[in-house]
Amino acid sequence: MPATPSPPPEPAAEPGAPVLEVRDLAKVYPLTQGVLVKRQVGAVRAVDGVSFDLRRGETLGVVGESGCGKSTLARLLVTLEQPTAGEIRYRGEDITRLSGRALKAVRRNIQMVFQDPYTSLNPRMTVGDIIGEPFEIHPEVAPKGDRRRKVRELLDVVGLNPEYINRYPHQFSGGQRQRIGIARGLALNPEIIICDEPVSALDVSVQAQVVNLLARLQEEFALSYLFIAHDLSVVRHISDRVAVMYLGRFAETGTGPQIYDHPTHPYTQALLSAVPVPDPDSHRGRERIILAGDVPSPAAPPSGCRFRTRCWKARERCATEVPRLAVPSSFQGADSPAAHPSACHFAEERLPAPSG
């Protein structure tokens, strides 16, 4: 049996308590014109007022179309990008205000698994050097003479032969490379791992293996995941709670059964209607929702509700008032699966959706 990674240097949060609290997080990228003299002509609000909690041992899935801000959110959480506004609190401390050694200590406890296993690993480094590189930055985790042993243990933990330690990334398949990326993320004994579409570049059969590995590691090491994906089926399999993202904002949040079985936001309903099912006969009554138009540009989003230009429920109020992510008033206090936050003015209303 591989040795269990040593605990983090600080006392861990109580089970179920939030380890990460995000409040009104925003990231704005300016759009400029000119060569010698640049002037700002607009801005892209890639993430715009996102708030959520991530609890110990929990997986929060974030789903949405390409370009909705999921990867920007991931980079903000691991401080690869600095937010324009908002707070990211780890164990109660706002990490957006940290620098130097304090920020370095936090980064040790919040690691990331990247989307593309082919470009996220340095082709000139051996697997042992790739997984062991975090020990160079945080030498307190593993003394120099003990690092090779720890790397071999990590390879074993993620289901790879420890004898592969001297091989190079090109000698591995895509699924094996992603296991190497996961081992690198585990090296510093983090509490939180941000998974930025970790299976989207893999074959379906390999996706299941990697997702099952992540689930096993979470149970073994009490990890918290923020799992980003555009495949709703994958997110349903691994997530405790789900947040649906559209043009930089959360459209709907809730538990897996709430989101998948009782969606209240029109965008969520449209996404779910497109998910393939293994037995079409059992879902013969289900209709595909066809949305009008294209996704608006994040540089010029619609006023009010950002989904209104494609929504069959849209009314005048939707153009002037930004909907708040909250439990619909008629469901508040009710023991109903529909009683979960939804950023829609008319979430309670059941209107026929466009189909095709």
Secondary structure per residue as TSV (DSSP state, phi and psi in degrees):
chain	resnum	aa	ss	phi	psi
A	1	M	-	360.0	135.4
A	2	P	-	-69.4	150.5
A	3	A	-	-69.8	140.6
A	4	T	-	-73.1	132.7
A	5	P	-	-54.1	143.9
A	6	S	-	-66.7	153.3
A	7	P	-	-68.0	159.6
A	8	P	-	-62.9	158.4
A	9	P	S	-65.9	-24.2
A	10	E	S	-104.4	158.1
A	11	P	-	-62.6	135.9
A	12	A	-	-72.9	156.6
A	13	A	-	-68.0	156.3
A	14	E	-	-64.1	146.3
A	15	P	T	-54.1	131.8
A	16	G	T	86.4	-12.9
A	17	A	S	-79.2	148.6
A	18	P	E	-64.0	129.8
A	19	V	E	-99.8	-20.0
A	20	L	E	-137.7	128.4
A	21	E	E	-125.6	117.7
A	22	V	E	-111.0	129.4
A	23	R	E	-131.7	120.5
A	24	D	E	50.8	43.5
A	25	L	E	-74.0	134.5
A	26	A	E	-142.2	144.6
A	27	K	E	-136.9	119.3
A	28	V	E	-117.1	127.4
A	29	Y	E	-105.8	121.3
A	30	P	E	-71.3	145.2
A	31	L	E	-103.8	125.8
A	32	T	E	-122.3	158.5
A	33	Q	E	-130.2	155.8
A	34	G	-	105.8	155.6
A	35	V	S	-106.0	-59.7
A	36	L	S	-80.3	-42.9
A	37	V	S	-118.3	111.4
A	38	K	-	-91.1	138.8
A	39	R	E	-132.7	144.1
A	40	Q	E	-79.1	129.6
A	41	V	E	-117.0	1.9
A	42	G	E	169.9	-169.3
A	43	A	E	-156.7	149.2
A	44	V	E	-108.2	117.8
A	45	R	E	-91.7	84.8
A	46	A	E	-66.7	-40.6
A	47	V	E	-127.3	130.5
A	48	D	E	-137.8	87.1
A	49	G	E	78.6	43.6
A	50	V	E	-88.4	133.9
A	51	S	E	-135.3	138.1
A	52	F	E	-169.7	165.8
A	53	D	E	-117.1	145.6
A	54	L	E	-121.4	121.2
A	55	R	E	-95.6	161.6
A	56	R	T	-63.8	131.9
A	57	G	T	75.9	9.8
A	58	E	-	-105.8	152.5
A	59	T	E	-115.0	120.1
A	60	L	E	-103.3	116.3
A	61	G	E	-90.3	137.1
A	62	V	E	-119.8	119.8
A	63	V	E	-123.0	157.2
A	64	G	-	163.5	169.2
A	65	E	-	-69.3	161.9
A	66	S	T	-59.3	137.3
A	67	G	T	88.0	5.4
A	68	C	S	-84.5	-7.4
A	69	G	S	110.0	7.3
A	70	K	H	-63.1	-49.4
A	71	S	H	-69.1	-34.1
A	72	T	H	-63.0	-41.2
A	73	L	H	-59.0	-43.7
A	74	A	H	-61.3	-44.5
A	75	R	H	-67.6	-31.3
A	76	L	H	-66.5	-40.6
A	77	L	H	-68.5	-28.8
A	78	V	T	-99.5	12.8
A	79	T	T	59.7	28.6
A	80	L	S	-77.8	-19.5
A	81	E	S	-127.9	147.7
A	82	Q	-	-95.6	131.5
A	83	P	-	-70.3	152.3
A	84	T	S	-76.6	-33.8
A	85	A	E	-157.0	164.7
A	86	G	E	100.5	178.9
A	87	E	E	-129.1	146.0
A	88	I	E	-125.7	105.5
A	89	R	E	-103.3	119.2
A	90	Y	E	-108.7	118.6
A	91	R	T	53.2	38.8
A	92	G	T	85.5	-5.1
A	93	E	E	-107.4	131.0
A	94	D	E	-74.6	106.6
A	95	I	G	-76.1	-13.0
A	96	T	G	-69.7	-15.2
A	97	R	G	-100.1	0.8
A	98	L	-	-90.8	159.0
A	99	S	-	-155.4	170.7
A	100	G	H	62.4	-137.0
A	101	R	H	-64.8	-35.5
A	102	A	H	-63.9	-42.5
A	103	L	H	-68.9	-38.1
A	104	K	H	-60.5	-39.9
A	105	A	H	-65.2	-39.1
A	106	V	H	-68.7	-41.3
A	107	R	H	-60.4	-28.7
A	108	R	H	-62.0	-33.5
A	109	N	H	-94.1	-6.1
A	110	I	E	-126.8	102.3
A	111	Q	E	-110.0	172.3
A	112	M	E	-137.5	141.1
A	113	V	E	-110.9	122.5
A	114	F	-	-86.8	166.5
A	115	Q	S	-69.4	-49.0
A	116	D	-	-102.0	109.1
A	117	P	T	-71.4	-8.5
A	118	Y	T	-88.2	-28.4
A	119	T	T	-108.0	-12.1
A	120	S	S	-87.3	-4.7
A	121	L	S	-114.5	132.3
A	122	N	-	-69.7	117.8
A	123	P	T	-67.4	-14.5
A	124	R	T	-94.8	0.6
A	125	M	S	-111.4	146.0
A	126	T	-	-74.5	165.3
A	127	V	H	-59.1	-39.8
A	128	G	H	-61.4	-39.7
A	129	D	H	-71.3	-36.7
A	130	I	H	-65.2	-50.1
A	131	I	H	-71.3	-31.4
A	132	G	H	-84.6	-9.9
A	133	E	H	-59.0	-38.6
A	134	P	H	-57.1	-27.2
A	135	F	H	-69.7	-24.6
A	136	E	H	-69.7	-34.1
A	137	I	H	-82.5	-33.6
A	138	H	-	-123.7	73.6
A	139	P	T	-64.4	-16.6
A	140	E	T	-69.2	-18.9
A	141	V	T	-74.7	-37.6
A	142	A	S	-146.4	119.4
A	143	P	-	-58.8	152.8
A	144	K	G	-56.3	-40.4
A	145	G	G	-73.4	-10.0
A	146	D	G	-108.1	-0.9
A	147	R	H	-70.0	-39.9
A	148	R	H	-62.7	-38.9
A	149	R	H	-64.0	-42.4
A	150	K	H	-65.0	-38.1
A	151	V	H	-63.1	-42.4
A	152	R	H	-63.9	-38.8
A	153	E	H	-63.0	-41.9
A	154	L	H	-66.0	-38.2
A	155	L	H	-60.5	-41.8
A	156	D	H	-64.9	-40.6
A	157	V	H	-60.2	-38.2
A	158	V	T	-92.2	9.1
A	159	G	T	86.2	23.6
A	160	L	-	-113.0	152.3
A	161	N	-	-68.7	123.6
A	162	P	G	-58.4	-20.8
A	163	E	G	-70.9	-9.5
A	164	Y	G	-80.2	6.4
A	165	I	G	-59.7	-27.1
A	166	N	G	-99.5	7.2
A	167	R	-	-83.6	166.2
A	168	Y	-	-107.3	158.3
A	169	P	G	-54.1	-34.8
A	170	H	G	-67.3	-12.1
A	171	Q	G	-88.8	5.4
A	172	F	S	-120.0	156.1
A	173	S	-	-77.2	172.6
A	174	G	H	-61.2	-43.6
A	175	G	H	-64.2	-39.5
A	176	Q	H	-67.0	-38.1
A	177	R	H	-63.4	-38.3
A	178	Q	H	-68.5	-32.5
A	179	R	H	-63.5	-36.3
A	180	I	H	-64.7	-42.1
A	181	G	H	-62.1	-37.4
A	182	I	H	-67.8	-40.7
A	183	A	H	-61.3	-40.8
A	184	R	H	-62.9	-39.3
A	185	G	H	-66.4	-29.1
A	186	L	H	-82.1	-15.7
A	187	A	T	-55.1	-36.7
A	188	L	T	-96.0	15.3
A	189	N	-	56.1	53.8
A	190	P	-	-73.7	163.0
A	191	E	S	-91.4	-31.5
A	192	I	E	-125.8	135.3
A	193	I	E	-124.1	125.3
A	194	I	E	-92.6	115.6
A	195	C	E	-102.5	104.3
A	196	D	E	-93.5	92.2
A	197	E	S	47.8	57.1
A	198	P	T	-71.3	-12.0
A	199	V	T	-120.3	2.8
A	200	S	T	-67.6	-24.6
A	201	A	T	-93.4	6.8
A	202	L	S	-109.1	157.8
A	203	D	-	-64.8	157.0
A	204	V	H	-58.9	-43.6
A	205	S	H	-65.0	-35.5
A	206	V	H	-74.1	-34.0
A	207	Q	H	-54.6	-46.0
A	208	A	H	-61.2	-39.4
A	209	Q	H	-64.1	-44.2
A	210	V	H	-68.5	-41.1
A	211	V	H	-63.4	-41.6
A	212	N	H	-65.1	-36.7
A	213	L	H	-62.5	-45.6
A	214	L	H	-60.7	-40.4
A	215	A	H	-64.7	-40.1
A	216	R	H	-67.1	-43.0
A	217	L	H	-64.7	-36.4
A	218	Q	H	-61.8	-44.2
A	219	E	H	-68.0	-36.9
A	220	E	H	-73.1	-37.7
A	221	F	H	-116.4	11.3
A	222	A	T	55.0	45.6
A	223	L	-	-83.0	153.2
A	224	S	E	-110.9	132.6
A	225	Y	E	-115.9	139.1
A	226	L	E	-106.2	109.6
A	227	F	E	-106.9	110.6
A	228	I	E	-100.0	133.1
A	229	A	E	-161.8	161.9
A	230	H	S	-106.6	-6.4
A	231	D	-	-91.8	107.2
A	232	L	H	-66.5	-28.5
A	233	S	H	-66.4	-41.8
A	234	V	H	-65.3	-43.9
A	235	V	H	-63.1	-39.1
A	236	R	H	-62.4	-35.4
A	237	H	H	-69.0	-35.7
A	238	I	H	-108.2	-16.6
A	239	S	-	-95.1	142.9
A	240	D	S	-83.6	-42.5
A	241	R	E	-129.2	157.4
A	242	V	E	-132.4	138.7
A	243	A	E	-121.4	127.6
A	244	V	E	-98.7	125.2
A	245	M	E	-111.8	138.8
A	246	Y	E	-143.8	120.1
A	247	L	T	48.8	50.4
A	248	G	T	86.6	-3.5
A	249	R	E	-128.1	156.7
A	250	F	E	-80.7	126.6
A	251	A	E	-89.5	-31.8
A	252	E	E	-161.4	142.4
A	253	T	E	-135.9	153.1
A	254	G	E	169.3	-178.4
A	255	T	E	-70.7	167.3
A	256	G	H	-54.4	-52.9
A	257	P	H	-60.3	-36.4
A	258	Q	H	-63.6	-45.7
A	259	I	H	-73.4	-44.1
A	260	Y	H	-83.3	-30.9
A	261	D	H	-102.6	-22.7
A	262	H	S	-139.1	56.1
A	263	P	-	-68.1	141.1
A	264	T	-	-114.3	-17.6
A	265	H	S	-89.5	135.5
A	266	P	H	-56.8	-36.3
A	267	Y	H	-65.3	-43.0
A	268	T	H	-61.8	-42.3
A	269	Q	H	-61.4	-38.8
A	270	A	H	-68.7	-42.4
A	271	L	H	-60.0	-47.3
A	272	L	H	-66.6	-30.2
A	273	S	H	-67.8	-18.2
A	274	A	T	-95.1	-4.3
A	275	V	S	-73.0	125.5
A	276	P	-	-64.4	146.8
A	277	V	-	-119.0	144.3
A	278	P	S	-68.0	-26.0
A	279	D	-	-126.8	89.0
A	280	P	G	-58.9	-31.7
A	281	D	G	-62.1	-34.2
A	282	S	G	-74.7	-12.9
A	283	H	G	-120.5	33.1
A	284	R	T	-62.5	-28.5
A	285	G	T	-81.0	-9.3
A	286	R	-	-76.3	136.1
A	287	E	-	-112.1	142.7
A	288	R	-	-76.1	127.1
A	289	I	B	-89.0	122.7
A	290	I	-	-101.8	116.0
A	291	L	-	-85.1	144.4
A	292	A	-	-80.7	144.1
A	293	G	S	71.8	-173.6
A	294	D	-	-109.4	168.5
A	295	V	-	-64.6	126.5
A	296	P	-	-62.4	159.4
A	297	S	-	-70.1	134.1
A	298	P	T	-65.8	-13.0
A	299	A	T	-81.4	-19.3
A	300	A	S	-143.2	66.2
A	301	P	-	-70.1	155.8
A	302	P	-	-62.6	153.3
A	303	S	S	-70.1	161.3
A	304	G	S	64.9	-124.5
A	305	C	S	-77.8	126.4
A	306	R	T	-72.0	-15.6
A	307	F	T	-93.4	-4.1
A	308	R	G	-62.8	-29.4
A	309	T	G	-70.6	-11.5
A	310	R	G	-121.5	4.3
A	311	C	-	-99.5	135.0
A	312	W	T	-80.3	-8.7
A	313	K	T	-97.1	-5.2
A	314	A	-	-59.3	137.4
A	315	R	-	-135.5	-175.7
A	316	E	H	-59.4	-37.6
A	317	R	H	-60.4	-33.3
A	318	C	H	-65.8	-25.6
A	319	A	H	-83.2	-18.7
A	320	T	H	-112.8	-20.6
A	321	E	S	-125.6	124.9
A	322	V	-	-73.4	122.1
A	323	P	-	-69.2	140.1
A	324	R	-	-88.5	139.7
A	325	L	-	-75.8	99.5
A	326	A	B	-155.1	163.3
A	327	V	-	-68.0	128.1
A	328	P	-	-53.6	141.3
A	329	S	G	-56.6	-38.8
A	330	S	G	-71.7	-15.0
A	331	F	G	-101.2	-8.8
A	332	Q	T	-62.4	130.8
A	333	G	T	79.4	-1.9
A	334	A	-	-92.2	145.4
A	335	D	-	-88.1	72.7
A	336	S	-	-133.6	140.9
A	337	P	T	-64.0	-15.9
A	338	A	T	-81.6	-6.8
A	339	A	-	-84.9	72.0
A	340	H	S	-143.5	158.1
A	341	P	-	-62.2	135.0
A	342	S	B	-145.9	131.2
A	343	A	-	-91.5	65.1
A	344	C	-	-141.2	132.2
A	345	H	T	-66.2	-25.5
A	346	F	T	-125.4	40.7
A	347	A	T	-62.9	-30.3
A	348	E	T	-74.1	-23.9
A	349	E	-	-81.3	138.6
A	350	R	-	-107.5	101.5
A	351	L	-	-112.8	145.9
A	352	P	-	-62.1	131.6
A	353	A	-	-87.9	152.9
A	354	P	-	-66.4	135.1
A	355	S	B	-130.0	166.7
A	356	G	-	-167.5	360.0
